[in-house]
Amino acid sequence: MDNLYTDIRFCVADLRPGFKLITDLSDCTLLSLRGLPTFNKRANHLISNKVAKVIRIIDIRKKVVSNS
């Protein structure tokens, strides 16, 4: 997760405000709560660099549903 954050920082530096981001999470099978601080850092970095829209591609069969 930290390496991905570093990669995102360098990539975003070349983009103009108002860029759109597509994330493909369709093969994602594991998420750890320990990754949340890094996820928040990435999101805040994208926001501060003026991302206009984030599109997430997911596999609906892997969707986590809360029973509460």
PDB file with SEQRES, HELIX, SHEET and CRYST1 records, atoms N, CA, C and O in Angstrom:
SEQRES   1 A   68  MET ASP ASN LEU TYR THR ASP ILE ARG PHE CYS VAL ALA          
SEQRES   2 A   68  ASP LEU ARG PRO GLY PHE LYS LEU ILE THR ASP LEU SER          
SEQRES   3 A   68  ASP CYS THR LEU LEU SER LEU ARG GLY LEU PRO THR PHE          
SEQRES   4 A   68  ASN LYS ARG ALA ASN HIS LEU ILE SER ASN LYS VAL ALA          
SEQRES   5 A   68  LYS VAL ILE ARG ILE ILE ASP ILE ARG LYS LYS VAL VAL          
SEQRES   6 A   68  SER ASN SER                                                  
HELIX    1 AA1 ASP A    2  VAL A   12  1                                  11    
HELIX    2 AA2 LEU A   33  GLY A   35  5                                   3    
HELIX    3 AA3 LEU A   36  SER A   48  1                                  13    
HELIX    4 AA4 ILE A   60  LYS A   62  5                                   3    
SHEET    1 AA1 2 LYS A  20  ASP A  24  0                                        
SHEET    2 AA1 2 LYS A  53  ILE A  57  1                                        
CRYST1    1.000    1.000    1.000  90.00  90.00  90.00 P 1           1          
ATOM      1  N   MET A   1       0.828  -1.194   0.000  1.00  0.00           N  
ATOM      2  CA  MET A   1       0.000   0.000   0.000  1.00  0.00           C  
ATOM      3  C   MET A   1       0.869   1.255   0.000  1.00  0.00           C  
ATOM      4  O   MET A   1       0.565   2.224  -0.696  1.00  0.00           O  
ATOM      5  N   ASP A   2       1.940   1.238   0.772  1.00  0.00           N  
ATOM      6  CA  ASP A   2       2.801   2.425   0.812  1.00  0.00           C  
ATOM      7  C   ASP A   2       3.484   2.654  -0.530  1.00  0.00           C  
ATOM      8  O   ASP A   2       3.630   3.797  -0.965  1.00  0.00           O  
ATOM      9  N   ASN A   3       3.902   1.577  -1.189  1.00  0.00           N  
ATOM     10  CA  ASN A   3       4.526   1.718  -2.510  1.00  0.00           C  
ATOM     11  C   ASN A   3       3.539   2.285  -3.518  1.00  0.00           C  
ATOM     12  O   ASN A   3       3.908   3.104  -4.360  1.00  0.00           O  
ATOM     13  N   LEU A   4       2.302   1.858  -3.437  1.00  0.00           N  
ATOM     14  CA  LEU A   4       1.270   2.375  -4.329  1.00  0.00           C  
ATOM     15  C   LEU A   4       1.055   3.870  -4.081  1.00  0.00           C  
ATOM     16  O   LEU A   4       0.885   4.639  -5.027  1.00  0.00           O  
ATOM     17  N   TYR A   5       1.062   4.275  -2.828  1.00  0.00           N  
ATOM     18  CA  TYR A   5       0.921   5.697  -2.495  1.00  0.00           C  
ATOM     19  C   TYR A   5       2.047   6.511  -3.135  1.00  0.00           C  
ATOM     20  O   TYR A   5       1.801   7.582  -3.690  1.00  0.00           O  
ATOM     21  N   THR A   6       3.264   6.011  -3.059  1.00  0.00           N  
ATOM     22  CA  THR A   6       4.409   6.701  -3.659  1.00  0.00           C  
ATOM     23  C   THR A   6       4.228   6.804  -5.172  1.00  0.00           C  
ATOM     24  O   THR A   6       4.466   7.862  -5.756  1.00  0.00           O  
ATOM     25  N   ASP A   7       3.808   5.712  -5.807  1.00  0.00           N  
ATOM     26  CA  ASP A   7       3.581   5.729  -7.253  1.00  0.00           C  
ATOM     27  C   ASP A   7       2.507   6.748  -7.631  1.00  0.00           C  
ATOM     28  O   ASP A   7       2.657   7.483  -8.607  1.00  0.00           O  
ATOM     29  N   ILE A   8       1.435   6.790  -6.862  1.00  0.00           N  
ATOM     30  CA  ILE A   8       0.350   7.734  -7.146  1.00  0.00           C  
ATOM     31  C   ILE A   8       0.844   9.172  -7.029  1.00  0.00           C  
ATOM     32  O   ILE A   8       0.506  10.013  -7.862  1.00  0.00           O  
ATOM     33  N   ARG A   9       1.635   9.458  -6.007  1.00  0.00           N  
ATOM     34  CA  ARG A   9       2.153  10.820  -5.834  1.00  0.00           C  
ATOM     35  C   ARG A   9       2.939  11.268  -7.059  1.00  0.00           C  
ATOM     36  O   ARG A   9       2.779  12.397  -7.523  1.00  0.00           O  
ATOM     37  N   PHE A  10       3.787  10.387  -7.583  1.00  0.00           N  
ATOM     38  CA  PHE A  10       4.598  10.757  -8.744  1.00  0.00           C  
ATOM     39  C   PHE A  10       3.749  10.887 -10.004  1.00  0.00           C  
ATOM     40  O   PHE A  10       3.998  11.775 -10.820  1.00  0.00           O  
ATOM     41  N   CYS A  11       2.763  10.033 -10.179  1.00  0.00           N  
ATOM     42  CA  CYS A  11       1.900  10.096 -11.367  1.00  0.00           C  
ATOM     43  C   CYS A  11       1.022  11.336 -11.354  1.00  0.00           C  
ATOM     44  O   CYS A  11       0.866  11.998 -12.380  1.00  0.00           O  
ATOM     45  N   VAL A  12       0.456  11.650 -10.220  1.00  0.00           N  
ATOM     46  CA  VAL A  12      -0.460  12.794 -10.112  1.00  0.00           C  
ATOM     47  C   VAL A  12       0.273  14.102 -10.371  1.00  0.00           C  
ATOM     48  O   VAL A  12      -0.330  15.067 -10.840  1.00  0.00           O  
ATOM     49  N   ALA A  13       1.543  14.143 -10.075  1.00  0.00           N  
ATOM     50  CA  ALA A  13       2.320  15.368 -10.275  1.00  0.00           C  
ATOM     51  C   ALA A  13       2.301  15.817 -11.737  1.00  0.00           C  
ATOM     52  O   ALA A  13       2.457  17.006 -12.018  1.00  0.00           O  
ATOM     53  N   ASP A  14       2.113  14.885 -12.664  1.00  0.00           N  
ATOM     54  CA  ASP A  14       2.104  15.210 -14.094  1.00  0.00           C  
ATOM     55  C   ASP A  14       0.718  15.545 -14.633  1.00  0.00           C  
ATOM     56  O   ASP A  14       0.583  15.848 -15.819  1.00  0.00           O  
ATOM     57  N   LEU A  15      -0.307  15.499 -13.799  1.00  0.00           N  
ATOM     58  CA  LEU A  15      -1.675  15.704 -14.267  1.00  0.00           C  
ATOM     59  C   LEU A  15      -2.179  17.110 -13.945  1.00  0.00           C  
ATOM     60  O   LEU A  15      -1.771  17.729 -12.962  1.00  0.00           O  
ATOM     61  N   ARG A  16      -3.075  17.591 -14.800  1.00  0.00           N  
ATOM     62  CA  ARG A  16      -3.690  18.896 -14.573  1.00  0.00           C  
ATOM     63  C   ARG A  16      -4.894  18.744 -13.647  1.00  0.00           C  
ATOM     64  O   ARG A  16      -5.521  17.684 -13.629  1.00  0.00           O  
ATOM     65  N   PRO A  17      -5.230  19.776 -12.881  1.00  0.00           N  
ATOM     66  CA  PRO A  17      -6.438  19.726 -12.049  1.00  0.00           C  
ATOM     67  C   PRO A  17      -7.659  19.361 -12.888  1.00  0.00           C  
ATOM     68  O   PRO A  17      -7.791  19.782 -14.038  1.00  0.00           O  
ATOM     69  N   GLY A  18      -8.551  18.567 -12.288  1.00  0.00           N  
ATOM     70  CA  GLY A  18      -9.741  18.140 -12.992  1.00  0.00           C  
ATOM     71  C   GLY A  18      -9.600  16.779 -13.662  1.00  0.00           C  
ATOM     72  O   GLY A  18     -10.485  16.356 -14.407  1.00  0.00           O  
ATOM     73  N   PHE A  19      -8.488  16.092 -13.399  1.00  0.00           N  
ATOM     74  CA  PHE A  19      -8.281  14.778 -14.006  1.00  0.00           C  
ATOM     75  C   PHE A  19      -9.266  13.759 -13.430  1.00  0.00           C  
ATOM     76  O   PHE A  19      -9.807  13.944 -12.339  1.00  0.00           O  
ATOM     77  N   LYS A  20      -9.483  12.702 -14.173  1.00  0.00           N  
ATOM     78  CA  LYS A  20     -10.362  11.608 -13.744  1.00  0.00           C  
ATOM     79  C   LYS A  20      -9.509  10.385 -13.460  1.00  0.00           C  
ATOM     80  O   LYS A  20      -8.509  10.145 -14.137  1.00  0.00           O  
ATOM     81  N   LEU A  21      -9.902   9.619 -12.464  1.00  0.00           N  
ATOM     82  CA  LEU A  21      -9.154   8.444 -12.037  1.00  0.00           C  
ATOM     83  C   LEU A  21     -10.040   7.209 -12.155  1.00  0.00           C  
ATOM     84  O   LEU A  21     -11.180   7.211 -11.692  1.00  0.00           O  
ATOM     85  N   ILE A  22      -9.516   6.162 -12.773  1.00  0.00           N  
ATOM     86  CA  ILE A  22     -10.221   4.884 -12.852  1.00  0.00           C  
ATOM     87  C   ILE A  22      -9.416   3.874 -12.049  1.00  0.00           C  
ATOM     88  O   ILE A  22      -8.227   3.673 -12.301  1.00  0.00           O  
ATOM     89  N   THR A  23     -10.071   3.237 -11.080  1.00  0.00           N  
ATOM     90  CA  THR A  23      -9.421   2.183 -10.299  1.00  0.00           C  
ATOM     91  C   THR A  23     -10.152   0.878 -10.545  1.00  0.00           C  
ATOM     92  O   THR A  23     -11.371   0.800 -10.393  1.00  0.00           O  
ATOM     93  N   ASP A  24      -9.409  -0.140 -10.923  1.00  0.00           N  
ATOM     94  CA  ASP A  24      -9.980  -1.457 -11.191  1.00  0.00           C  
ATOM     95  C   ASP A  24      -9.733  -2.345  -9.982  1.00  0.00           C  
ATOM     96  O   ASP A  24      -8.622  -2.832  -9.770  1.00  0.00           O  
ATOM     97  N   LEU A  25     -10.777  -2.549  -9.195  1.00  0.00           N  
ATOM     98  CA  LEU A  25     -10.688  -3.386  -7.998  1.00  0.00           C  
ATOM     99  C   LEU A  25     -11.335  -4.750  -8.225  1.00  0.00           C  
ATOM    100  O   LEU A  25     -11.602  -5.474  -7.266  1.00  0.00           O  
ATOM    101  N   SER A  26     -11.588  -5.105  -9.473  1.00  0.00           N  
ATOM    102  CA  SER A  26     -12.322  -6.329  -9.773  1.00  0.00           C  
ATOM    103  C   SER A  26     -11.579  -7.592  -9.346  1.00  0.00           C  
ATOM    104  O   SER A  26     -12.212  -8.618  -9.098  1.00  0.00           O  
ATOM    105  N   ASP A  27     -10.259  -7.540  -9.256  1.00  0.00           N  
ATOM    106  CA  ASP A  27      -9.495  -8.706  -8.799  1.00  0.00           C  
ATOM    107  C   ASP A  27      -9.111  -8.620  -7.330  1.00  0.00           C  
ATOM    108  O   ASP A  27      -8.412  -9.498  -6.824  1.00  0.00           O  
ATOM    109  N   CYS A  28      -9.551  -7.591  -6.648  1.00  0.00           N  
ATOM    110  CA  CYS A  28      -9.218  -7.408  -5.238  1.00  0.00           C  
ATOM    111  C   CYS A  28      -9.953  -8.455  -4.400  1.00  0.00           C  
ATOM    112  O   CYS A  28     -11.172  -8.594  -4.493  1.00  0.00           O  
ATOM    113  N   THR A  29      -9.203  -9.182  -3.589  1.00  0.00           N  
ATOM    114  CA  THR A  29      -9.813 -10.219  -2.763  1.00  0.00           C  
ATOM    115  C   THR A  29      -9.555 -10.028  -1.277  1.00  0.00           C  
ATOM    116  O   THR A  29     -10.117 -10.755  -0.457  1.00  0.00           O  
ATOM    117  N   LEU A  30      -8.714  -9.064  -0.913  1.00  0.00           N  
ATOM    118  CA  LEU A  30      -8.351  -8.902   0.487  1.00  0.00           C  
ATOM    119  C   LEU A  30      -8.191  -7.426   0.808  1.00  0.00           C  
ATOM    120  O   LEU A  30      -7.571  -6.675   0.056  1.00  0.00           O  
ATOM    121  N   LEU A  31      -8.753  -7.028   1.921  1.00  0.00           N  
ATOM    122  CA  LEU A  31      -8.593  -5.667   2.407  1.00  0.00           C  
ATOM    123  C   LEU A  31      -8.338  -5.739   3.893  1.00  0.00           C  
ATOM    124  O   LEU A  31      -9.063  -6.421   4.618  1.00  0.00           O  
ATOM    125  N   SER A  32      -7.324  -5.048   4.353  1.00  0.00           N  
ATOM    126  CA  SER A  32      -6.964  -5.060   5.761  1.00  0.00           C  
ATOM    127  C   SER A  32      -7.215  -3.687   6.361  1.00  0.00           C  
ATOM    128  O   SER A  32      -6.961  -2.668   5.718  1.00  0.00           O  
ATOM    129  N   LEU A  33      -7.709  -3.656   7.579  1.00  0.00           N  
ATOM    130  CA  LEU A  33      -7.924  -2.378   8.264  1.00  0.00           C  
ATOM    131  C   LEU A  33      -6.613  -1.624   8.473  1.00  0.00           C  
ATOM    132  O   LEU A  33      -6.618  -0.400   8.604  1.00  0.00           O  
ATOM    133  N   ARG A  34      -5.498  -2.339   8.505  1.00  0.00           N  
ATOM    134  CA  ARG A  34      -4.199  -1.673   8.662  1.00  0.00           C  
ATOM    135  C   ARG A  34      -3.877  -0.784   7.466  1.00  0.00           C  
ATOM    136  O   ARG A  34      -3.046   0.118   7.571  1.00  0.00           O  
ATOM    137  N   GLY A  35      -4.531  -1.035   6.325  1.00  0.00           N  
ATOM    138  CA  GLY A  35      -4.282  -0.224   5.135  1.00  0.00           C  
ATOM    139  C   GLY A  35      -5.077   1.063   5.087  1.00  0.00           C  
ATOM    140  O   GLY A  35      -4.846   1.891   4.206  1.00  0.00           O  
ATOM    141  N   LEU A  36      -6.009   1.257   6.011  1.00  0.00           N  
ATOM    142  CA  LEU A  36      -6.855   2.456   5.977  1.00  0.00           C  
ATOM    143  C   LEU A  36      -6.091   3.768   6.091  1.00  0.00           C  
ATOM    144  O   LEU A  36      -6.414   4.704   5.360  1.00  0.00           O  
ATOM    145  N   PRO A  37      -5.091   3.891   6.972  1.00  0.00           N  
ATOM    146  CA  PRO A  37      -4.358   5.163   7.024  1.00  0.00           C  
ATOM    147  C   PRO A  37      -3.699   5.516   5.689  1.00  0.00           C  
ATOM    148  O   PRO A  37      -3.703   6.678   5.282  1.00  0.00           O  
ATOM    149  N   THR A  38      -3.137   4.518   5.010  1.00  0.00           N  
ATOM    150  CA  THR A  38      -2.515   4.767   3.709  1.00  0.00           C  
ATOM    151  C   THR A  38      -3.579   5.092   2.673  1.00  0.00           C  
ATOM    152  O   THR A  38      -3.377   5.968   1.832  1.00  0.00           O  
ATOM    153  N   PHE A  39      -4.711   4.396   2.721  1.00  0.00           N  
ATOM    154  CA  PHE A  39      -5.823   4.691   1.816  1.00  0.00           C  
ATOM    155  C   PHE A  39      -6.268   6.143   1.995  1.00  0.00           C  
ATOM    156  O   PHE A  39      -6.503   6.845   1.011  1.00  0.00           O  
ATOM    157  N   ASN A  40      -6.381   6.592   3.229  1.00  0.00           N  
ATOM    158  CA  ASN A  40      -6.776   7.974   3.507  1.00  0.00           C  
ATOM    159  C   ASN A  40      -5.740   8.969   2.987  1.00  0.00           C  
ATOM    160  O   ASN A  40      -6.106  10.021   2.463  1.00  0.00           O  
ATOM    161  N   LYS A  41      -4.452   8.651   3.126  1.00  0.00           N  
ATOM    162  CA  LYS A  41      -3.395   9.521   2.604  1.00  0.00           C  
ATOM    163  C   LYS A  41      -3.523   9.650   1.093  1.00  0.00           C  
ATOM    164  O   LYS A  41      -3.396  10.743   0.541  1.00  0.00           O  
ATOM    165  N   ARG A  42      -3.777   8.519   0.423  1.00  0.00           N  
ATOM    166  CA  ARG A  42      -3.935   8.544  -1.038  1.00  0.00           C  
ATOM    167  C   ARG A  42      -5.131   9.394  -1.424  1.00  0.00           C  
ATOM    168  O   ARG A  42      -5.035  10.235  -2.318  1.00  0.00           O  
ATOM    169  N   ALA A  43      -6.257   9.180  -0.757  1.00  0.00           N  
ATOM    170  CA  ALA A  43      -7.470   9.940  -1.076  1.00  0.00           C  
ATOM    171  C   ALA A  43      -7.245  11.434  -0.854  1.00  0.00           C  
ATOM    172  O   ALA A  43      -7.631  12.250  -1.691  1.00  0.00           O  
ATOM    173  N   ASN A  44      -6.632  11.789   0.253  1.00  0.00           N  
ATOM    174  CA  ASN A  44      -6.370  13.206   0.543  1.00  0.00           C  
ATOM    175  C   ASN A  44      -5.418  13.820  -0.475  1.00  0.00           C  
ATOM    176  O   ASN A  44      -5.578  14.981  -0.850  1.00  0.00           O  
ATOM    177  N   HIS A  45      -4.434  13.055  -0.922  1.00  0.00           N  
ATOM    178  CA  HIS A  45      -3.497  13.555  -1.931  1.00  0.00           C  
ATOM    179  C   HIS A  45      -4.228  13.812  -3.249  1.00  0.00           C  
ATOM    180  O   HIS A  45      -3.997  14.830  -3.902  1.00  0.00           O  
ATOM    181  N   LEU A  46      -5.101  12.896  -3.635  1.00  0.00           N  
ATOM    182  CA  LEU A  46      -5.868  13.073  -4.866  1.00  0.00           C  
ATOM    183  C   LEU A  46      -6.777  14.295  -4.760  1.00  0.00           C  
ATOM    184  O   LEU A  46      -6.885  15.076  -5.706  1.00  0.00           O  
ATOM    185  N   ILE A  47      -7.422  14.457  -3.624  1.00  0.00           N  
ATOM    186  CA  ILE A  47      -8.310  15.607  -3.420  1.00  0.00           C  
ATOM    187  C   ILE A  47      -7.519  16.910  -3.481  1.00  0.00           C  
ATOM    188  O   ILE A  47      -7.940  17.863  -4.137  1.00  0.00           O  
ATOM    189  N   SER A  48      -6.389  16.953  -2.810  1.00  0.00           N  
ATOM    190  CA  SER A  48      -5.592  18.191  -2.799  1.00  0.00           C  
ATOM    191  C   SER A  48      -5.016  18.506  -4.174  1.00  0.00           C  
ATOM    192  O   SER A  48      -4.659  19.652  -4.445  1.00  0.00           O  
ATOM    193  N   ASN A  49      -4.921  17.503  -5.048  1.00  0.00           N  
ATOM    194  CA  ASN A  49      -4.452  17.725  -6.416  1.00  0.00           C  
ATOM    195  C   ASN A  49      -5.602  17.855  -7.409  1.00  0.00           C  
ATOM    196  O   ASN A  49      -5.404  17.787  -8.622  1.00  0.00           O  
ATOM    197  N   LYS A  50      -6.820  18.045  -6.869  1.00  0.00           N  
ATOM    198  CA  LYS A  50      -8.003  18.402  -7.654  1.00  0.00           C  
ATOM    199  C   LYS A  50      -8.490  17.303  -8.602  1.00  0.00           C  
ATOM    200  O   LYS A  50      -8.804  17.571  -9.762  1.00  0.00           O  
ATOM    201  N   VAL A  51      -8.550  16.057  -8.099  1.00  0.00           N  
ATOM    202  CA  VAL A  51      -9.188  15.003  -8.884  1.00  0.00           C  
ATOM    203  C   VAL A  51     -10.653  15.377  -9.068  1.00  0.00           C  
ATOM    204  O   VAL A  51     -11.308  15.807  -8.118  1.00  0.00           O  
ATOM    205  N   ALA A  52     -11.171  15.215 -10.285  1.00  0.00           N  
ATOM    206  CA  ALA A  52     -12.559  15.596 -10.559  1.00  0.00           C  
ATOM    207  C   ALA A  52     -13.521  14.446 -10.298  1.00  0.00           C  
ATOM    208  O   ALA A  52     -14.622  14.646  -9.786  1.00  0.00           O  
ATOM    209  N   LYS A  53     -13.093  13.238 -10.656  1.00  0.00           N  
ATOM    210  CA  LYS A  53     -13.991  12.099 -10.541  1.00  0.00           C  
ATOM    211  C   LYS A  53     -13.163  10.830 -10.359  1.00  0.00           C  
ATOM    212  O   LYS A  53     -12.096  10.672 -10.954  1.00  0.00           O  
ATOM    213  N   VAL A  54     -13.679   9.931  -9.523  1.00  0.00           N  
ATOM    214  CA  VAL A  54     -13.053   8.620  -9.331  1.00  0.00           C  
ATOM    215  C   VAL A  54     -14.077   7.566  -9.740  1.00  0.00           C  
ATOM    216  O   VAL A  54     -15.200   7.548  -9.235  1.00  0.00           O  
ATOM    217  N   ILE A  55     -13.685   6.703 -10.645  1.00  0.00           N  
ATOM    218  CA  ILE A  55     -14.526   5.608 -11.106  1.00  0.00           C  
ATOM    219  C   ILE A  55     -13.902   4.320 -10.602  1.00  0.00           C  
ATOM    220  O   ILE A  55     -12.731   4.046 -10.866  1.00  0.00           O  
ATOM    221  N   ARG A  56     -14.686   3.523  -9.874  1.00  0.00           N  
ATOM    222  CA  ARG A  56     -14.183   2.258  -9.338  1.00  0.00           C  
ATOM    223  C   ARG A  56     -14.858   1.107 -10.064  1.00  0.00           C  
ATOM    224  O   ARG A  56     -16.085   1.045 -10.151  1.00  0.00           O  
ATOM    225  N   ILE A  57     -14.050   0.204 -10.582  1.00  0.00           N  
ATOM    226  CA  ILE A  57     -14.552  -1.001 -11.228  1.00  0.00           C  
ATOM    227  C   ILE A  57     -14.457  -2.115 -10.199  1.00  0.00           C  
ATOM    228  O   ILE A  57     -13.385  -2.375  -9.652  1.00  0.00           O  
ATOM    229  N   ILE A  58     -15.580  -2.770  -9.938  1.00  0.00           N  
ATOM    230  CA  ILE A  58     -15.613  -3.828  -8.932  1.00  0.00           C  
ATOM    231  C   ILE A  58     -16.264  -5.079  -9.505  1.00  0.00           C  
ATOM    232  O   ILE A  58     -16.948  -5.029 -10.526  1.00  0.00           O  
ATOM    233  N   ASP A  59     -16.043  -6.180  -8.842  1.00  0.00           N  
ATOM    234  CA  ASP A  59     -16.745  -7.429  -9.149  1.00  0.00           C  
ATOM    235  C   ASP A  59     -17.868  -7.540  -8.130  1.00  0.00           C  
ATOM    236  O   ASP A  59     -17.608  -7.791  -6.953  1.00  0.00           O  
ATOM    237  N   ILE A  60     -19.095  -7.360  -8.556  1.00  0.00           N  
ATOM    238  CA  ILE A  60     -20.245  -7.322  -7.650  1.00  0.00           C  
ATOM    239  C   ILE A  60     -20.363  -8.619  -6.851  1.00  0.00           C  
ATOM    240  O   ILE A  60     -20.941  -8.613  -5.764  1.00  0.00           O  
ATOM    241  N   ARG A  61     -19.836  -9.719  -7.357  1.00  0.00           N  
ATOM    242  CA  ARG A  61     -19.904 -10.994  -6.631  1.00  0.00           C  
ATOM    243  C   ARG A  61     -19.008 -10.983  -5.388  1.00  0.00           C  
ATOM    244  O   ARG A  61     -19.171 -11.819  -4.499  1.00  0.00           O  
ATOM    245  N   LYS A  62     -18.071 -10.044  -5.323  1.00  0.00           N  
ATOM    246  CA  LYS A  62     -17.164  -9.968  -4.173  1.00  0.00           C  
ATOM    247  C   LYS A  62     -17.563  -8.855  -3.199  1.00  0.00           C  
ATOM    248  O   LYS A  62     -16.823  -8.548  -2.264  1.00  0.00           O  
ATOM    249  N   LYS A  63     -18.713  -8.266  -3.419  1.00  0.00           N  
ATOM    250  CA  LYS A  63     -19.173  -7.161  -2.582  1.00  0.00           C  
ATOM    251  C   LYS A  63     -19.394  -7.626  -1.143  1.00  0.00           C  
ATOM    252  O   LYS A  63     -19.970  -8.685  -0.896  1.00  0.00           O  
ATOM    253  N   VAL A  64     -18.926  -6.814  -0.209  1.00  0.00           N  
ATOM    254  CA  VAL A  64     -19.112  -7.100   1.218  1.00  0.00           C  
ATOM    255  C   VAL A  64     -20.391  -6.419   1.664  1.00  0.00           C  
ATOM    256  O   VAL A  64     -20.594  -5.229   1.422  1.00  0.00           O  
ATOM    257  N   VAL A  65     -21.244  -7.180   2.312  1.00  0.00           N  
ATOM    258  CA  VAL A  65     -22.527  -6.665   2.755  1.00  0.00           C  
ATOM    259  C   VAL A  65     -22.578  -6.715   4.275  1.00  0.00           C  
ATOM    260  O   VAL A  65     -22.217  -7.722   4.884  1.00  0.00           O  
ATOM    261  N   SER A  66     -23.021  -5.637   4.875  1.00  0.00           N  
ATOM    262  CA  SER A  66     -23.157  -5.584   6.333  1.00  0.00           C  
ATOM    263  C   SER A  66     -24.540  -6.093   6.722  1.00  0.00           C  
ATOM    264  O   SER A  66     -25.533  -5.778   6.066  1.00  0.00           O  
ATOM    265  N   ASN A  67     -24.596  -6.872   7.779  1.00  0.00           N  
ATOM    266  CA  ASN A  67     -25.872  -7.382   8.275  1.00  0.00           C  
ATOM    267  C   ASN A  67     -26.498  -6.462   9.307  1.00  0.00           C  
ATOM    268  O   ASN A  67     -27.568  -6.775   9.829  1.00  0.00           O  
ATOM    269  N   SER A  68     -25.874  -5.349   9.615  1.00  0.00           N  
ATOM    270  CA  SER A  68     -26.424  -4.461  10.645  1.00  0.00           C  
ATOM    271  C   SER A  68     -27.333  -3.410  10.074  1.00  0.00           C  
ATOM    272  O   SER A  68     -27.871  -2.589  10.817  1.00  0.00           O  
TER     273      SER A  68                                                      
END                                                                             
